[in-house]
Amino acid sequence: MLASKYHTALGCGLLLVVMSLGQALCKAPFLRIVELDLCRSYHAQRSPGAVPSDTDLTEDKCKAISVQKDLAMINAYNMAVSSIIGKSAFRSPFPAGYS
């Protein structure tokens, strides 16, 4: 009886670790996609037509203060909303009431 309680707790703890790892692994690509979009908008405003829309920009071109400031603001909004709702609001496959 006691061993089954430990197995349940161990299973729940392992599930929590795996889910947290999955969320952490999704965060970097999400931020890179948002950064790339902000970077394209930034360079399109500064020099229209200079950046083709079908090519990726290198990360060194996306390190402008304006781009990083907007990226930090979006990330802060994402963290604030996810702390209120309890999950990442911008990447959730289900609406808030269905989890």
N, C-alpha and C positions, 0 to 999 in steps of 0.2 A: 504494500500500500504506500509506504513512504517513498519507495523508489519510483513509483509512477508519478508522484508529485514532482520529484526532481526532473523527471523526463519531460513533463509538461512545462515546467519553468524553463528548462534548457531549450526546449523547442520554441517557446515564445521568445526567449532572448535571442536565439539564433535568427528567427524570423525578423525581429526588430533590427538586428545588425545588417541582415541582407537587404531589407527595405531601405535603411539609411544609406547603405553603400550605393544602392541603385539611384537614389535621389542625388547623392553626391556626384556620381558619374554622369548624370544628366545635366548638371549645372554648368560645367565647362563648355560643352557644345552649345547650350542655350545662350550663354553669355557671348560666345564667339559669333553666333548668328546675329544677335542683336547688335553687337559691336560692328559687324560688317555692314549691316543696314544703316546704322548711324554714320559710319565712315563714308559710305557711298553718298548719303545725303549731304554730308559736310563737304565732300569734294565736288559734288554736283553744284552746290551753291557757290563755292569759291571759283571753280573753273569749269563751266558747263561743257560737256563733250570731251573732256580730257580723260575721263575714266570710262572705259567700255563697260556696259552693264553685264556682259557675259563672262567677265574674268574676275577672279578673286583678287582682292587687294592684300598686299603683304601687311603683316601686323605692325611693322614700323611706320607705315603710313597712317595707321589708325590710332596712334598714340598722341594725337593732338589733344590739348587740354579740353577743348570744347567737346570732343567726342567722348573722352573719358569721364567728363563731368556729367554728361547726359546718361552714359552707361551706369555710372554710380547711382544716379537718381532713379533709373528704372530698376536697378537691383534693390535699392532701398524700398521702393514701392512694393516690389515682389515679396521681399522679406516681411514687410509690415502687413500686407494683406494675408500672406500665408500664416503669419503668427496669429492673426485674428480668426481666420477660417480654420486653420489647423493643417493645411496642406498648401502646396504651391498652387496658387490660383491661376497663374498664367499657363501652367502646363498640365492642368488636371483634365483627364478625359471625361470626368463626370461633373455635372453641376454640383454646387455646394450641398444641396439637400439630399443627394442620392448616395452619400458615402456611409 
